[in-house]
Amino acid sequence: MDNVFGIQSHILQALVATCFTWLLTAVGAAAVFFVRQVNRRLLDGMLGFAAGGMGAALLLSYAVGGVLYRRALRLRPPEPPTPRERKENWRMPPLNLLERPTWSRGRTLAMYALRGYLVLAVLLLLVKTIQLGVH
């Protein structure tokens, strides 16, 4: 299962899968431009089918995840219990003795994306506040 689509990189596999799902979503959403009116019963049926598909995907993902988790637990030897006195006497080391963690390029990029999202959200809140104050 490591070589899906003939691609070795897991990141490239995730990118291909993401683009595929985006394409299917875009094609489904593009139908709005070509159809003027849709039967109400058809919409109800499509909504029910989508909800059922999402529910099945959710349950299946939990089932597969649970099976894989149980299998991983069986393969790993149990950890020895920590003595009680060691638990009770443990103290956090001083912060100046701890090393600063090094972030990977991906984590750094994700943090900048989150910061950008936060700035954008604050700007949108300010714009909305000004709009409400003017009216």
N, C-alpha and C positions, 0 to 999 in steps of 0.2 A: 504494500500500500504506500510505500515511500516514493514510488515513481509513477505518480498519476500524470496523465497527459504526456508522458515521455519527458517531463521536466524534473530536473534534480533538485532545484532550489525550492524550499517550502514557501519562501516569500513570493517567488514567481508563481507558484501554484495558487496561493491566496489571491494574488493580483488577477490571474486569469479567471478564477471563480467569481471574484468581485465584479469584474468587467462583464462577465456572462450574466450575472443576476441583474446588473444595472441595465444591460441591453434588453433583457426580457421585461423589466419594469418599464423602460422607456417605450418599448413596442406596445405594451398593454395600455400605457397612458396615452399614447398617440391616437388611440381609437377615438378619443373625444373630438378630434378634429374632423373625423370622417362620418360620424354618426350624429344625426340630428336629435332623434328621440329613441329611447329604449323602453321596452315593455317593463312595467313594474315587477311582474313575476320573474322575468329574466334577471333583473337586478337583485331580487331577493334570493334567487337560486345561486347567483354568482357570489353573493355575500356569504351564504351558507356554505358553499363549497370552499371559499377562502378561509372561513373560520374553522371548518373541519380540517382543512389541510394544515393550517397553523397549529391546531390542537394535536393532530397526529405527529407533526414534526417535533413539537415540544415533548410529547410523551416518548417518542422514539429516541430523541436525543438524551432524555433522562435515562431511558432504559439502557442504551448503549453506553452512556457514561458510567452508569452504575455497574454494569458488567465489567467494563474495563478497570474500574476502580477496585472491584473485588478481586480481579485477576492480579492486579498490581500488589494488593495487600498480601495475597497468597505467596507471591514470588519473593517478597521482601521479608527477611528475618525480623522478628519483633525486637524492638529496642529494649535494652535492659532498664528496669525502673530506676529513677534517680533517688538516691537516699534522702530520707526526710530531713536530716540535719543540713544537707547541702542546699535543699530548697529553702529552708528557713533562714539560712545565713547568707544567702546570695545578695550581693549589692551591685548596683550599677557602677561600672568604672567611671572615673572622672572624664568629662567630655574632652578635655585637652589631651588625654591619652589615646582617644579613639582616632582612627584614620578617617579622613574625609572620603566618602565613597566616590568612585569614579563612574561616571555615566557613560553608557555606550552612545554612539551617534544617533541611534534610533530613539533612545530615551530622551536625549537632549532635544531632538526634533519634535518629539511628542510634547515635551514641556513647553517649548516655544509655541506650538500650536494651541495648547491649552491657555497659555497666557494671552495669545492673540484673541482667542474665543472670549476670554474674560473681558478684555478691553472692548471688544465689539459689543458684548452684552451690556456693559456699563454705558457705552455711547448710545446704544439703542434705548436704554432706560432714561438717559438724560434727554434724548430727543422726544420721547413719549411724555416725559414730565413737562417739558417746555410746551409741547402741543396742547396738553391738558390745561396748562396754566394760561395759555393765550385764549382759549375758548371759554 
